Amino acid sequence: MAFTDEDGLERIFRLFPLRTGIMIPEWIVTGPKADLLGAGGLLGAGYWGRSWEWNENISWLGFN
């Protein structure tokens, strides 16, 4: 997990589900809009490929 400040760390923890068995992405990019929109404020999310490479088919990276 990587973050740039305490606000970023708190923002990430609020996105984790409270129950087990719910799939979450291997990586996410979030910004200040996540404070108001939750997961709707994500800037990107996805999963790595089998060799830990960027996989366009199972990842999304955009800008709100």
CHARMM internal coordinates of N, CA and C (Angstrom, degrees):
IC EDIT
DIST 1 N 1 CA 1.4440
DIST 1 CA 1 C 1.5217
ANGL 1 N 1 CA 1 C 107.43
DIST 1 C 2 N 1.3063
ANGL 1 CA 1 C 2 N 115.95
DIHE 1 N 1 CA 1 C 2 N 137.45
DIST 2 N 2 CA 1.4593
ANGL 1 C 2 N 2 CA 121.06
DIHE 1 CA 1 C 2 N 2 CA 178.04
DIST 2 CA 2 C 1.5202
ANGL 2 N 2 CA 2 C 108.49
DIHE 1 C 2 N 2 CA 2 C -131.33
DIST 2 C 3 N 1.2971
ANGL 2 CA 2 C 3 N 115.73
DIHE 2 N 2 CA 2 C 3 N 145.94
DIST 3 N 3 CA 1.4601
ANGL 2 C 3 N 3 CA 121.19
DIHE 2 CA 2 C 3 N 3 CA 177.81
DIST 3 CA 3 C 1.5105
ANGL 3 N 3 CA 3 C 107.34
DIHE 2 C 3 N 3 CA 3 C -154.60
DIST 3 C 4 N 1.3195
ANGL 3 CA 3 C 4 N 116.33
DIHE 3 N 3 CA 3 C 4 N 164.29
DIST 4 N 4 CA 1.4570
ANGL 3 C 4 N 4 CA 118.99
DIHE 3 CA 3 C 4 N 4 CA -176.40
DIST 4 CA 4 C 1.5208
ANGL 4 N 4 CA 4 C 113.57
DIHE 3 C 4 N 4 CA 4 C -103.45
DIST 4 C 5 N 1.3229
ANGL 4 CA 4 C 5 N 118.37
DIHE 4 N 4 CA 4 C 5 N -18.31
DIST 5 N 5 CA 1.4534
ANGL 4 C 5 N 5 CA 120.81
DIHE 4 CA 4 C 5 N 5 CA 178.77
DIST 5 CA 5 C 1.5265
ANGL 5 N 5 CA 5 C 109.13
DIHE 4 C 5 N 5 CA 5 C -160.37
DIST 5 C 6 N 1.3208
ANGL 5 CA 5 C 6 N 117.06
DIHE 5 N 5 CA 5 C 6 N 178.16
DIST 6 N 6 CA 1.4650
ANGL 5 C 6 N 6 CA 120.85
DIHE 5 CA 5 C 6 N 6 CA -178.34
DIST 6 CA 6 C 1.5238
ANGL 6 N 6 CA 6 C 111.82
DIHE 5 C 6 N 6 CA 6 C -63.57
DIST 6 C 7 N 1.3290
ANGL 6 CA 6 C 7 N 117.55
DIHE 6 N 6 CA 6 C 7 N -34.67
DIST 7 N 7 CA 1.4656
ANGL 6 C 7 N 7 CA 120.47
DIHE 6 CA 6 C 7 N 7 CA 177.57
DIST 7 CA 7 C 1.5264
ANGL 7 N 7 CA 7 C 110.45
DIHE 6 C 7 N 7 CA 7 C -63.13
DIST 7 C 8 N 1.3254
ANGL 7 CA 7 C 8 N 117.07
DIHE 7 N 7 CA 7 C 8 N -40.21
DIST 8 N 8 CA 1.4607
ANGL 7 C 8 N 8 CA 121.04
DIHE 7 CA 7 C 8 N 8 CA 178.11
DIST 8 CA 8 C 1.5205
ANGL 8 N 8 CA 8 C 111.90
DIHE 7 C 8 N 8 CA 8 C -63.77
DIST 8 C 9 N 1.3219
ANGL 8 CA 8 C 9 N 117.22
DIHE 8 N 8 CA 8 C 9 N -41.27
DIST 9 N 9 CA 1.4619
ANGL 8 C 9 N 9 CA 121.10
DIHE 8 CA 8 C 9 N 9 CA 178.02
DIST 9 CA 9 C 1.5294
ANGL 9 N 9 CA 9 C 110.76
DIHE 8 C 9 N 9 CA 9 C -63.09
DIST 9 C 10 N 1.3246
ANGL 9 CA 9 C 10 N 116.91
DIHE 9 N 9 CA 9 C 10 N -45.99
DIST 10 N 10 CA 1.4653
ANGL 9 C 10 N 10 CA 120.46
DIHE 9 CA 9 C 10 N 10 CA 179.01
DIST 10 CA 10 C 1.5261
ANGL 10 N 10 CA 10 C 111.06
DIHE 9 C 10 N 10 CA 10 C -62.47
DIST 10 C 11 N 1.3202
ANGL 10 CA 10 C 11 N 117.06
DIHE 10 N 10 CA 10 C 11 N -40.68
DIST 11 N 11 CA 1.4659
ANGL 10 C 11 N 11 CA 122.61
DIHE 10 CA 10 C 11 N 11 CA 179.36
DIST 11 CA 11 C 1.5367
ANGL 11 N 11 CA 11 C 110.46
DIHE 10 C 11 N 11 CA 11 C -59.62
DIST 11 C 12 N 1.3234
ANGL 11 CA 11 C 12 N 116.83
DIHE 11 N 11 CA 11 C 12 N -43.91
DIST 12 N 12 CA 1.4598
ANGL 11 C 12 N 12 CA 121.21
DIHE 11 CA 11 C 12 N 12 CA 179.71
DIST 12 CA 12 C 1.5241
ANGL 12 N 12 CA 12 C 110.81
DIHE 11 C 12 N 12 CA 12 C -64.83
DIST 12 C 13 N 1.3220
ANGL 12 CA 12 C 13 N 118.09
DIHE 12 N 12 CA 12 C 13 N -45.29
DIST 13 N 13 CA 1.4614
ANGL 12 C 13 N 13 CA 120.59
DIHE 12 CA 12 C 13 N 13 CA -178.33
DIST 13 CA 13 C 1.5225
ANGL 13 N 13 CA 13 C 112.14
DIHE 12 C 13 N 13 CA 13 C -62.91
DIST 13 C 14 N 1.3240
ANGL 13 CA 13 C 14 N 118.37
DIHE 13 N 13 CA 13 C 14 N -32.46
DIST 14 N 14 CA 1.4594
ANGL 13 C 14 N 14 CA 120.58
DIHE 13 CA 13 C 14 N 14 CA 179.02
DIST 14 CA 14 C 1.5303
ANGL 14 N 14 CA 14 C 112.39
DIHE 13 C 14 N 14 CA 14 C -68.44
DIST 14 C 15 N 1.3378
ANGL 14 CA 14 C 15 N 117.56
DIHE 14 N 14 CA 14 C 15 N -19.92
DIST 15 N 15 CA 1.4555
ANGL 14 C 15 N 15 CA 120.88
DIHE 14 CA 14 C 15 N 15 CA 179.89
DIST 15 CA 15 C 1.5244
ANGL 15 N 15 CA 15 C 113.49
DIHE 14 C 15 N 15 CA 15 C -84.59
DIST 15 C 16 N 1.3389
ANGL 15 CA 15 C 16 N 118.27
DIHE 15 N 15 CA 15 C 16 N -15.71
DIST 16 N 16 CA 1.4572
ANGL 15 C 16 N 16 CA 120.41
DIHE 15 CA 15 C 16 N 16 CA 179.89
DIST 16 CA 16 C 1.5222
ANGL 16 N 16 CA 16 C 110.71
DIHE 15 C 16 N 16 CA 16 C -70.90
DIST 16 C 17 N 1.3307
ANGL 16 CA 16 C 17 N 117.69
DIHE 16 N 16 CA 16 C 17 N 138.24
DIST 17 N 17 CA 1.4664
ANGL 16 C 17 N 17 CA 120.13
DIHE 16 CA 16 C 17 N 17 CA 178.11
DIST 17 CA 17 C 1.5248
ANGL 17 N 17 CA 17 C 110.94
DIHE 16 C 17 N 17 CA 17 C -69.16
DIST 17 C 18 N 1.3192
ANGL 17 CA 17 C 18 N 115.69
DIHE 17 N 17 CA 17 C 18 N 152.87
DIST 18 N 18 CA 1.4589
ANGL 17 C 18 N 18 CA 120.64
DIHE 17 CA 17 C 18 N 18 CA 179.94
DIST 18 CA 18 C 1.5232
ANGL 18 N 18 CA 18 C 111.92
DIHE 17 C 18 N 18 CA 18 C -86.92
DIST 18 C 19 N 1.3212
ANGL 18 CA 18 C 19 N 117.93
DIHE 18 N 18 CA 18 C 19 N -14.26
DIST 19 N 19 CA 1.4610
ANGL 18 C 19 N 19 CA 121.32
DIHE 18 CA 18 C 19 N 19 CA 179.65
DIST 19 CA 19 C 1.5229
ANGL 19 N 19 CA 19 C 110.20
DIHE 18 C 19 N 19 CA 19 C -109.01
DIST 19 C 20 N 1.3155
ANGL 19 CA 19 C 20 N 115.51
DIHE 19 N 19 CA 19 C 20 N 156.62
DIST 20 N 20 CA 1.4608
ANGL 19 C 20 N 20 CA 119.73
DIHE 19 CA 19 C 20 N 20 CA 176.40
DIST 20 CA 20 C 1.5238
ANGL 20 N 20 CA 20 C 109.51
DIHE 19 C 20 N 20 CA 20 C -84.94
DIST 20 C 21 N 1.3107
ANGL 20 CA 20 C 21 N 115.98
DIHE 20 N 20 CA 20 C 21 N 164.23
DIST 21 N 21 CA 1.4503
ANGL 20 C 21 N 21 CA 121.09
DIHE 20 CA 20 C 21 N 21 CA 177.55
DIST 21 CA 21 C 1.5132
ANGL 21 N 21 CA 21 C 114.54
DIHE 20 C 21 N 21 CA 21 C 86.32
DIST 21 C 22 N 1.3241
ANGL 21 CA 21 C 22 N 117.69
DIHE 21 N 21 CA 21 C 22 N 0.15
DIST 22 N 22 CA 1.4556
ANGL 21 C 22 N 22 CA 121.37
DIHE 21 CA 21 C 22 N 22 CA 178.86
DIST 22 CA 22 C 1.5252
ANGL 22 N 22 CA 22 C 107.80
DIHE 21 C 22 N 22 CA 22 C -98.00
DIST 22 C 23 N 1.3282
ANGL 22 CA 22 C 23 N 116.21
DIHE 22 N 22 CA 22 C 23 N 123.61
DIST 23 N 23 CA 1.4605
ANGL 22 C 23 N 23 CA 119.60
DIHE 22 CA 22 C 23 N 23 CA -178.78
DIST 23 CA 23 C 1.5263
ANGL 23 N 23 CA 23 C 110.85
DIHE 22 C 23 N 23 CA 23 C -70.74
DIST 23 C 24 N 1.3205
ANGL 23 CA 23 C 24 N 115.22
DIHE 23 N 23 CA 23 C 24 N 138.50
DIST 24 N 24 CA 1.4584
ANGL 23 C 24 N 24 CA 121.36
DIHE 23 CA 23 C 24 N 24 CA 174.47
DIST 24 CA 24 C 1.5229
ANGL 24 N 24 CA 24 C 107.76
DIHE 23 C 24 N 24 CA 24 C -128.31
DIST 24 C 25 N 1.3290
ANGL 24 CA 24 C 25 N 118.61
DIHE 24 N 24 CA 24 C 25 N 151.86
DIST 25 N 25 CA 1.4641
ANGL 24 C 25 N 25 CA 120.84
DIHE 24 CA 24 C 25 N 25 CA 179.52
DIST 25 CA 25 C 1.5280
ANGL 25 N 25 CA 25 C 111.58
DIHE 24 C 25 N 25 CA 25 C -63.08
DIST 25 C 26 N 1.3353
ANGL 25 CA 25 C 26 N 115.83
DIHE 25 N 25 CA 25 C 26 N 157.10
DIST 26 N 26 CA 1.4641
ANGL 25 C 26 N 26 CA 120.80
DIHE 25 CA 25 C 26 N 26 CA 176.77
DIST 26 CA 26 C 1.5215
ANGL 26 N 26 CA 26 C 110.77
DIHE 25 C 26 N 26 CA 26 C -74.80
DIST 26 C 27 N 1.3195
ANGL 26 CA 26 C 27 N 116.99
DIHE 26 N 26 CA 26 C 27 N -26.52
DIST 27 N 27 CA 1.4566
ANGL 26 C 27 N 27 CA 120.24
DIHE 26 CA 26 C 27 N 27 CA 177.82
DIST 27 CA 27 C 1.5280
ANGL 27 N 27 CA 27 C 108.99
DIHE 26 C 27 N 27 CA 27 C -143.47
DIST 27 C 28 N 1.3230
ANGL 27 CA 27 C 28 N 116.06
DIHE 27 N 27 CA 27 C 28 N 148.38
DIST 28 N 28 CA 1.4634
ANGL 27 C 28 N 28 CA 121.72
DIHE 27 CA 27 C 28 N 28 CA 174.61
DIST 28 CA 28 C 1.5236
ANGL 28 N 28 CA 28 C 109.10
DIHE 27 C 28 N 28 CA 28 C -142.31
DIST 28 C 29 N 1.3146
ANGL 28 CA 28 C 29 N 115.51
DIHE 28 N 28 CA 28 C 29 N 152.54
DIST 29 N 29 CA 1.4627
ANGL 28 C 29 N 29 CA 122.69
DIHE 28 CA 28 C 29 N 29 CA 172.81
DIST 29 CA 29 C 1.5245
ANGL 29 N 29 CA 29 C 105.36
DIHE 28 C 29 N 29 CA 29 C -121.88
DIST 29 C 30 N 1.3045
ANGL 29 CA 29 C 30 N 116.00
DIHE 29 N 29 CA 29 C 30 N 124.79
DIST 30 N 30 CA 1.4553
ANGL 29 C 30 N 30 CA 120.22
DIHE 29 CA 29 C 30 N 30 CA -177.18
DIST 30 CA 30 C 1.5249
ANGL 30 N 30 CA 30 C 109.83
DIHE 29 C 30 N 30 CA 30 C -126.76
DIST 30 C 31 N 1.3015
ANGL 30 CA 30 C 31 N 115.64
DIHE 30 N 30 CA 30 C 31 N 161.22
DIST 31 N 31 CA 1.4584
ANGL 30 C 31 N 31 CA 122.00
DIHE 30 CA 30 C 31 N 31 CA 178.05
DIST 31 CA 31 C 1.5151
ANGL 31 N 31 CA 31 C 109.95
DIHE 30 C 31 N 31 CA 31 C -138.49
DIST 31 C 32 N 1.3131
ANGL 31 CA 31 C 32 N 117.93
DIHE 31 N 31 CA 31 C 32 N -172.10
DIST 32 N 32 CA 1.4608
ANGL 31 C 32 N 32 CA 122.13
DIHE 31 CA 31 C 32 N 32 CA -176.70
DIST 32 CA 32 C 1.5278
ANGL 32 N 32 CA 32 C 114.05
DIHE 31 C 32 N 32 CA 32 C -59.76
DIST 32 C 33 N 1.3345
ANGL 32 CA 32 C 33 N 118.80
DIHE 32 N 32 CA 32 C 33 N -27.41
DIST 33 N 33 CA 1.4652
ANGL 32 C 33 N 33 CA 120.31
DIHE 32 CA 32 C 33 N 33 CA -179.79
DIST 33 CA 33 C 1.5223
ANGL 33 N 33 CA 33 C 112.09
DIHE 32 C 33 N 33 CA 33 C -64.63
DIST 33 C 34 N 1.3322
ANGL 33 CA 33 C 34 N 117.87
DIHE 33 N 33 CA 33 C 34 N -21.00
DIST 34 N 34 CA 1.4647
ANGL 33 C 34 N 34 CA 120.74
DIHE 33 CA 33 C 34 N 34 CA 178.73
DIST 34 CA 34 C 1.5258
ANGL 34 N 34 CA 34 C 111.03
DIHE 33 C 34 N 34 CA 34 C -64.92
DIST 34 C 35 N 1.3307
ANGL 34 CA 34 C 35 N 117.97
DIHE 34 N 34 CA 34 C 35 N -23.65
DIST 35 N 35 CA 1.4658
ANGL 34 C 35 N 35 CA 120.55
DIHE 34 CA 34 C 35 N 35 CA 176.86
DIST 35 CA 35 C 1.5190
ANGL 35 N 35 CA 35 C 111.18
DIHE 34 C 35 N 35 CA 35 C -61.46
DIST 35 C 36 N 1.3218
ANGL 35 CA 35 C 36 N 116.90
DIHE 35 N 35 CA 35 C 36 N -37.75
DIST 36 N 36 CA 1.4641
ANGL 35 C 36 N 36 CA 121.30
DIHE 35 CA 35 C 36 N 36 CA -178.61
DIST 36 CA 36 C 1.5237
ANGL 36 N 36 CA 36 C 113.04
DIHE 35 C 36 N 36 CA 36 C -95.35
DIST 36 C 37 N 1.3335
ANGL 36 CA 36 C 37 N 116.57
DIHE 36 N 36 CA 36 C 37 N -33.92
DIST 37 N 37 CA 1.4592
ANGL 36 C 37 N 37 CA 120.73
DIHE 36 CA 36 C 37 N 37 CA -172.03
DIST 37 CA 37 C 1.5234
ANGL 37 N 37 CA 37 C 114.51
DIHE 36 C 37 N 37 CA 37 C -105.32
DIST 37 C 38 N 1.3239
ANGL 37 CA 37 C 38 N 118.40
DIHE 37 N 37 CA 37 C 38 N -3.68
DIST 38 N 38 CA 1.4613
ANGL 37 C 38 N 38 CA 120.88
DIHE 37 CA 37 C 38 N 38 CA -177.23
DIST 38 CA 38 C 1.5197
ANGL 38 N 38 CA 38 C 109.99
DIHE 37 C 38 N 38 CA 38 C 61.27
DIST 38 C 39 N 1.3185
ANGL 38 CA 38 C 39 N 117.26
DIHE 38 N 38 CA 38 C 39 N -132.71
DIST 39 N 39 CA 1.4635
ANGL 38 C 39 N 39 CA 121.67
DIHE 38 CA 38 C 39 N 39 CA -179.17
DIST 39 CA 39 C 1.5276
ANGL 39 N 39 CA 39 C 111.26
DIHE 38 C 39 N 39 CA 39 C -62.58
DIST 39 C 40 N 1.3255
ANGL 39 CA 39 C 40 N 118.26
DIHE 39 N 39 CA 39 C 40 N -22.50
DIST 40 N 40 CA 1.4542
ANGL 39 C 40 N 40 CA 121.38
DIHE 39 CA 39 C 40 N 40 CA 177.11
DIST 40 CA 40 C 1.5164
ANGL 40 N 40 CA 40 C 112.96
DIHE 39 C 40 N 40 CA 40 C -67.47
DIST 40 C 41 N 1.3300
ANGL 40 CA 40 C 41 N 118.09
DIHE 40 N 40 CA 40 C 41 N -14.17
DIST 41 N 41 CA 1.4492
ANGL 40 C 41 N 41 CA 122.07
DIHE 40 CA 40 C 41 N 41 CA 179.01
DIST 41 CA 41 C 1.5219
ANGL 41 N 41 CA 41 C 113.90
DIHE 40 C 41 N 41 CA 41 C -96.72
DIST 41 C 42 N 1.3345
ANGL 41 CA 41 C 42 N 117.18
DIHE 41 N 41 CA 41 C 42 N 10.90
DIST 42 N 42 CA 1.4637
ANGL 41 C 42 N 42 CA 119.84
DIHE 41 CA 41 C 42 N 42 CA 179.17
DIST 42 CA 42 C 1.5190
ANGL 42 N 42 CA 42 C 110.67
DIHE 41 C 42 N 42 CA 42 C -68.65
DIST 42 C 43 N 1.3224
ANGL 42 CA 42 C 43 N 115.64
DIHE 42 N 42 CA 42 C 43 N 145.59
DIST 43 N 43 CA 1.4548
ANGL 42 C 43 N 43 CA 122.15
DIHE 42 CA 42 C 43 N 43 CA 176.11
DIST 43 CA 43 C 1.5273
ANGL 43 N 43 CA 43 C 111.12
DIHE 42 C 43 N 43 CA 43 C -99.04
DIST 43 C 44 N 1.3159
ANGL 43 CA 43 C 44 N 116.76
DIHE 43 N 43 CA 43 C 44 N -14.53
DIST 44 N 44 CA 1.4530
ANGL 43 C 44 N 44 CA 121.72
DIHE 43 CA 43 C 44 N 44 CA 178.34
DIST 44 CA 44 C 1.5154
ANGL 44 N 44 CA 44 C 110.16
DIHE 43 C 44 N 44 CA 44 C -178.38
DIST 44 C 45 N 1.3194
ANGL 44 CA 44 C 45 N 116.11
DIHE 44 N 44 CA 44 C 45 N 157.76
DIST 45 N 45 CA 1.4622
ANGL 44 C 45 N 45 CA 121.54
DIHE 44 CA 44 C 45 N 45 CA 178.37
DIST 45 CA 45 C 1.5164
ANGL 45 N 45 CA 45 C 108.57
DIHE 44 C 45 N 45 CA 45 C -166.86
DIST 45 C 46 N 1.3086
ANGL 45 CA 45 C 46 N 115.89
DIHE 45 N 45 CA 45 C 46 N 158.37
DIST 46 N 46 CA 1.4491
ANGL 45 C 46 N 46 CA 118.11
DIHE 45 CA 45 C 46 N 46 CA 176.54
DIST 46 CA 46 C 1.5112
ANGL 46 N 46 CA 46 C 114.08
DIHE 45 C 46 N 46 CA 46 C 165.44
DIST 46 C 47 N 1.3220
ANGL 46 CA 46 C 47 N 112.95
DIHE 46 N 46 CA 46 C 47 N -165.74
DIST 47 N 47 CA 1.4566
ANGL 46 C 47 N 47 CA 122.85
DIHE 46 CA 46 C 47 N 47 CA -178.97
DIST 47 CA 47 C 1.5173
ANGL 47 N 47 CA 47 C 109.02
DIHE 46 C 47 N 47 CA 47 C -127.66
DIST 47 C 48 N 1.3170
ANGL 47 CA 47 C 48 N 116.82
DIHE 47 N 47 CA 47 C 48 N 149.45
DIST 48 N 48 CA 1.4574
ANGL 47 C 48 N 48 CA 122.15
DIHE 47 CA 47 C 48 N 48 CA 176.48
DIST 48 CA 48 C 1.5208
ANGL 48 N 48 CA 48 C 109.15
DIHE 47 C 48 N 48 CA 48 C -81.08
DIST 48 C 49 N 1.3202
ANGL 48 CA 48 C 49 N 116.61
DIHE 48 N 48 CA 48 C 49 N 157.90
DIST 49 N 49 CA 1.4611
ANGL 48 C 49 N 49 CA 122.15
DIHE 48 CA 48 C 49 N 49 CA 175.45
DIST 49 CA 49 C 1.5265
ANGL 49 N 49 CA 49 C 111.01
DIHE 48 C 49 N 49 CA 49 C -74.35
DIST 49 C 50 N 1.3167
ANGL 49 CA 49 C 50 N 116.68
DIHE 49 N 49 CA 49 C 50 N -178.67
DIST 50 N 50 CA 1.4730
ANGL 49 C 50 N 50 CA 121.78
DIHE 49 CA 49 C 50 N 50 CA -176.67
DIST 50 CA 50 C 1.5257
ANGL 50 N 50 CA 50 C 113.18
DIHE 49 C 50 N 50 CA 50 C -62.46
DIST 50 C 51 N 1.3086
ANGL 50 CA 50 C 51 N 117.25
DIHE 50 N 50 CA 50 C 51 N -29.14
DIST 51 N 51 CA 1.4688
ANGL 50 C 51 N 51 CA 121.28
DIHE 50 CA 50 C 51 N 51 CA 179.02
DIST 51 CA 51 C 1.5316
ANGL 51 N 51 CA 51 C 111.06
DIHE 50 C 51 N 51 CA 51 C -105.14
DIST 51 C 52 N 1.3045
ANGL 51 CA 51 C 52 N 117.49
DIHE 51 N 51 CA 51 C 52 N 25.22
DIST 52 N 52 CA 1.4630
ANGL 51 C 52 N 52 CA 124.75
DIHE 51 CA 51 C 52 N 52 CA 179.75
DIST 52 CA 52 C 1.5210
ANGL 52 N 52 CA 52 C 111.98
DIHE 51 C 52 N 52 CA 52 C 61.04
DIST 52 C 53 N 1.3374
ANGL 52 CA 52 C 53 N 116.70
DIHE 52 N 52 CA 52 C 53 N 34.06
DIST 53 N 53 CA 1.4494
ANGL 52 C 53 N 53 CA 120.79
DIHE 52 CA 52 C 53 N 53 CA 176.27
DIST 53 CA 53 C 1.5249
ANGL 53 N 53 CA 53 C 109.19
DIHE 52 C 53 N 53 CA 53 C -102.51
DIST 53 C 54 N 1.3542
ANGL 53 CA 53 C 54 N 115.31
DIHE 53 N 53 CA 53 C 54 N 162.02
DIST 54 N 54 CA 1.4617
ANGL 53 C 54 N 54 CA 121.41
DIHE 53 CA 53 C 54 N 54 CA 175.54
DIST 54 CA 54 C 1.5168
ANGL 54 N 54 CA 54 C 108.12
DIHE 53 C 54 N 54 CA 54 C -60.47
DIST 54 C 55 N 1.3122
ANGL 54 CA 54 C 55 N 117.25
DIHE 54 N 54 CA 54 C 55 N 130.99
DIST 55 N 55 CA 1.4554
ANGL 54 C 55 N 55 CA 121.42
DIHE 54 CA 54 C 55 N 55 CA 178.92
DIST 55 CA 55 C 1.5186
ANGL 55 N 55 CA 55 C 107.87
DIHE 54 C 55 N 55 CA 55 C -123.91
DIST 55 C 56 N 1.3092
ANGL 55 CA 55 C 56 N 116.06
DIHE 55 N 55 CA 55 C 56 N 106.35
DIST 56 N 56 CA 1.4581
ANGL 55 C 56 N 56 CA 121.83
DIHE 55 CA 55 C 56 N 56 CA -176.35
DIST 56 CA 56 C 1.5266
ANGL 56 N 56 CA 56 C 112.65
DIHE 55 C 56 N 56 CA 56 C -63.40
DIST 56 C 57 N 1.3178
ANGL 56 CA 56 C 57 N 117.83
DIHE 56 N 56 CA 56 C 57 N -27.96
DIST 57 N 57 CA 1.4677
ANGL 56 C 57 N 57 CA 121.45
DIHE 56 CA 56 C 57 N 57 CA -177.74
DIST 57 CA 57 C 1.5200
ANGL 57 N 57 CA 57 C 113.62
DIHE 56 C 57 N 57 CA 57 C -71.11
DIST 57 C 58 N 1.3168
ANGL 57 CA 57 C 58 N 117.55
DIHE 57 N 57 CA 57 C 58 N -26.19
DIST 58 N 58 CA 1.4654
ANGL 57 C 58 N 58 CA 119.85
DIHE 57 CA 57 C 58 N 58 CA -176.98
DIST 58 CA 58 C 1.5231
ANGL 58 N 58 CA 58 C 112.62
DIHE 57 C 58 N 58 CA 58 C -122.67
DIST 58 C 59 N 1.3203
ANGL 58 CA 58 C 59 N 117.05
DIHE 58 N 58 CA 58 C 59 N 20.95
DIST 59 N 59 CA 1.4589
ANGL 58 C 59 N 59 CA 122.18
DIHE 58 CA 58 C 59 N 59 CA 178.51
DIST 59 CA 59 C 1.5115
ANGL 59 N 59 CA 59 C 109.65
DIHE 58 C 59 N 59 CA 59 C -136.14
DIST 59 C 60 N 1.3112
ANGL 59 CA 59 C 60 N 115.42
DIHE 59 N 59 CA 59 C 60 N 156.65
DIST 60 N 60 CA 1.4483
ANGL 59 C 60 N 60 CA 121.70
DIHE 59 CA 59 C 60 N 60 CA 177.85
DIST 60 CA 60 C 1.5231
ANGL 60 N 60 CA 60 C 108.07
DIHE 59 C 60 N 60 CA 60 C -138.66
DIST 60 C 61 N 1.3182
ANGL 60 CA 60 C 61 N 116.92
DIHE 60 N 60 CA 60 C 61 N 132.67
DIST 61 N 61 CA 1.4441
ANGL 60 C 61 N 61 CA 122.06
DIHE 60 CA 60 C 61 N 61 CA 177.01
DIST 61 CA 61 C 1.5208
ANGL 61 N 61 CA 61 C 107.61
DIHE 60 C 61 N 61 CA 61 C -138.32
DIST 61 C 62 N 1.3121
ANGL 61 CA 61 C 62 N 115.77
DIHE 61 N 61 CA 61 C 62 N 115.40
DIST 62 N 62 CA 1.4579
ANGL 61 C 62 N 62 CA 121.65
DIHE 61 CA 61 C 62 N 62 CA -178.40
DIST 62 CA 62 C 1.5143
ANGL 62 N 62 CA 62 C 109.65
DIHE 61 C 62 N 62 CA 62 C -143.88
DIST 62 C 63 N 1.2702
ANGL 62 CA 62 C 63 N 115.66
DIHE 62 N 62 CA 62 C 63 N -174.91
DIST 63 N 63 CA 1.4566
ANGL 62 C 63 N 63 CA 120.26
DIHE 62 CA 62 C 63 N 63 CA 179.84
DIST 63 CA 63 C 1.5165
ANGL 63 N 63 CA 63 C 108.88
DIHE 62 C 63 N 63 CA 63 C -132.34
DIST 63 C 64 N 1.3520
ANGL 63 CA 63 C 64 N 115.59
DIHE 63 N 63 CA 63 C 64 N 133.85
DIST 64 N 64 CA 1.4788
ANGL 63 C 64 N 64 CA 121.29
DIHE 63 CA 63 C 64 N 64 CA 179.22
DIST 64 CA 64 C 1.4930
ANGL 64 N 64 CA 64 C 109.86
DIHE 63 C 64 N 64 CA 64 C -83.75
END
COOR INIT
IC SEED 1 N 1 CA 1 C
IC BUILD
